[in-house]
């Protein structure tokens, strides 16, 4: 399946069935986690059957149910930690979607004390990504237009248009979409506006743009 089709199909899901993730899919996800960690220096972990992490008031308020599997996005406390967390976390989200699984980015609705995540002294837990077979496939939400997230751009190339359309489908905290793009020849600048978790959002958006626009067509400013 084309990556843009996977992106279009993926929506946030908070309610999961009791169906276990097959070992074959677990192995594929573990391999992808290892690749992401090697490339990024992060310490992302795939946690399965943890019944405590989402057993919180915030999780119940946020309508999470049967969320027992998740990616824990952990890394050393560097200036690029949040952006890298968004970038590589979304790579795993789309791999899970490709395998027929559902996901949801989570910043607050889980327990930071009652969980099975391994965190070294110099590391930080940035967020988690719930994972499993959803009760449903989620639903789309209103998104901004191309014109609302681009600045001073005329006659953009097709790869840029496709990249921005992919970026507009990226999940962002509170659906805020606080970013915009600038284009200078084959150079792209991605700028974030202020808002909660916008550094993580920036990494997610960057991955969406890059994977559809094609790295061979441009370079980041």
C-alpha positions in Angstrom: 0.0 0.0 0.0 1.2 3.5 -0.9 2.3 5.5 2.2 -0.1 8.4 1.4 -3.0 5.9 1.5 -1.8 4.6 4.9 -1.6 8.2 6.1 -5.2 8.9 4.9 -6.5 5.8 6.6 -4.9 6.5 10.0 -7.0 8.2 12.7 -6.6 8.4 16.4 -8.3 5.5 18.3 -8.7 5.4 22.1 -10.9 2.3 22.6 -9.4 -1.1 21.9 -10.6 -4.7 21.7 -9.2 -7.6 23.7 -7.6 -9.0 20.6 -3.9 -9.7 21.1 -1.3 -8.4 18.6 0.0 -11.4 16.6 3.6 -12.4 17.3 4.5 -11.9 13.7 3.4 -8.2 13.9 5.1 -7.8 17.2 8.4 -8.9 15.7 8.0 -6.5 12.8 7.3 -3.6 15.2 10.2 -4.6 17.4 12.5 -4.6 14.3 11.3 -1.1 13.4 11.8 0.1 16.9 15.4 -1.1 16.8 16.0 0.7 13.5 14.5 3.9 14.8 16.6 3.8 18.0 19.8 3.1 16.0 19.1 6.1 13.7 18.0 8.5 16.4 19.7 7.6 19.6 16.3 7.3 21.3 15.3 4.5 23.6 11.8 3.8 22.3 10.2 0.7 23.8 7.3 -1.5 22.8 5.4 -2.4 25.9 2.7 -5.2 25.7 0.0 -6.1 28.2 0.6 -3.4 30.7 -2.7 -3.0 32.5 -1.5 -0.2 34.8 -0.3 2.6 32.5 -3.7 3.7 31.4 -5.4 3.1 34.7 -5.7 6.7 35.7 -8.5 9.3 36.1 -7.2 11.2 33.1 -7.3 8.1 30.9 -10.8 7.3 31.9 -11.8 11.0 31.4 -10.1 10.8 27.9 -12.2 7.7 27.1 -9.3 5.3 26.8 -10.3 1.7 27.2 -8.4 -1.6 26.9 -5.2 0.4 26.2 -2.6 -2.1 27.4 -0.1 -1.9 24.5 2.0 1.1 23.7 5.2 2.6 22.4 7.1 4.4 25.1 9.0 7.3 23.5 12.1 7.7 25.7 15.4 9.6 25.1 18.3 11.5 26.5 17.5 15.1 27.5 18.8 16.9 24.5 17.5 20.0 22.6 16.2 17.8 19.8 14.5 15.2 22.0 10.9 16.3 21.4 11.3 16.8 17.6 13.0 13.4 17.2 10.4 11.8 19.4 7.6 13.1 17.1 9.5 12.1 13.9 10.4 8.5 14.9 7.2 8.0 16.9 5.1 8.8 13.8 7.3 6.5 11.7 6.2 3.7 14.1 2.6 4.9 14.0 2.4 4.5 10.2 4.2 1.1 10.4 1.5 0.0 12.9 -1.2 1.3 10.6 0.3 -0.6 7.7 0.0 -3.8 9.8 -3.7 -3.1 10.4 -3.3 -1.8 13.9 -4.6 1.4 15.5 -2.8 4.1 17.5 -3.2 7.2 19.6 -0.5 9.7 20.7 -0.8 10.3 24.4 0.9 13.1 26.5 -1.0 13.1 29.7 -3.5 10.3 30.0 -1.2 7.6 31.4 0.5 6.9 34.6 4.2 7.9 34.9 4.6 5.9 38.0 2.7 2.6 37.4 4.2 1.3 34.2 6.8 -1.1 32.8 8.9 1.5 31.0 12.7 1.4 31.6 14.2 4.9 32.0 17.8 5.7 32.8 18.8 8.6 35.0 19.8 10.8 32.0 16.7 10.0 30.0 13.1 11.3 29.9 9.8 9.8 29.0 8.4 12.2 26.3 5.1 10.5 25.6 3.5 7.2 24.8 1.6 5.9 21.8 -1.3 3.6 22.5 -1.4 0.6 20.2 -3.8 -2.3 19.4 -6.9 -3.3 17.5 -9.4 -0.5 17.7 -13.1 -1.0 18.4 -13.4 1.3 15.4 -11.1 3.0 12.9 -11.5 6.5 14.4 -12.7 9.4 12.4 -11.3 12.3 10.4 -11.2 15.8 11.8 -11.3 19.3 10.2 -7.9 20.4 8.9 -6.4 23.6 7.6 -6.0 24.4 3.9 -2.8 24.4 1.9 -2.9 28.2 1.8 -3.2 28.4 5.6 0.0 26.6 6.2 2.2 28.0 3.5 3.8 31.4 3.2 4.9 33.5 0.2 4.7 30.5 -2.2 3.8 30.7 -5.9 3.8 27.9 -8.5 5.0 25.2 -6.1 6.3 21.9 -7.5 4.1 18.8 -7.2 6.3 17.2 -4.6 5.9 20.2 -2.4 2.1 20.2 -2.8 2.0 16.5 -2.0 4.2 16.9 1.0 2.1 19.7 2.5 -1.1 17.7 1.9 0.5 14.8 3.8 1.6 17.2 6.6 -2.0 18.5 6.9 -3.1 14.9 7.8 -0.5 14.6 10.6 -1.8 14.3 14.1 -1.1 17.3 16.3 -1.8 18.1 19.9 -5.4 19.4 20.3 -5.6 19.3 16.5 -3.9 22.7 16.6 -1.8 22.4 13.4 0.5 25.3 14.6 3.0 25.1 11.7 3.7 26.5 8.3 6.0 25.9 5.4 8.3 28.2 3.3 9.9 27.2 0.0 13.1 28.5 -1.5 13.9 26.6 -4.7 14.4 23.1 -3.5 14.9 24.1 0.1 12.0 23.8 2.6 11.6 25.5 5.9 9.2 24.2 8.5 8.3 26.7 11.2 6.3 26.1 14.4 4.1 28.5 16.2 3.8 28.5 20.0 1.5 26.0 21.6 1.5 22.9 23.8 3.6 20.0 22.5 4.3 21.8 19.2 7.9 20.5 19.2 6.6 17.0 19.1 4.1 18.0 16.5 6.9 19.5 14.4 8.6 16.1 14.3 5.4 14.4 13.3 4.7 16.9 10.6 8.3 16.7 9.3 8.0 13.0 8.9 4.7 13.2 7.1 6.1 15.8 4.7 9.4 14.0 4.1 7.9 10.5 3.4 5.5 11.8 0.8 7.5 14.6 -0.8 10.6 12.4 -1.2 13.9 13.3 0.4 15.5 13.2 -3.1 13.5 16.3 -4.1 14.5 18.8 -1.4 16.6 19.6 1.6 15.5 21.1 4.9 16.6 24.6 5.9 
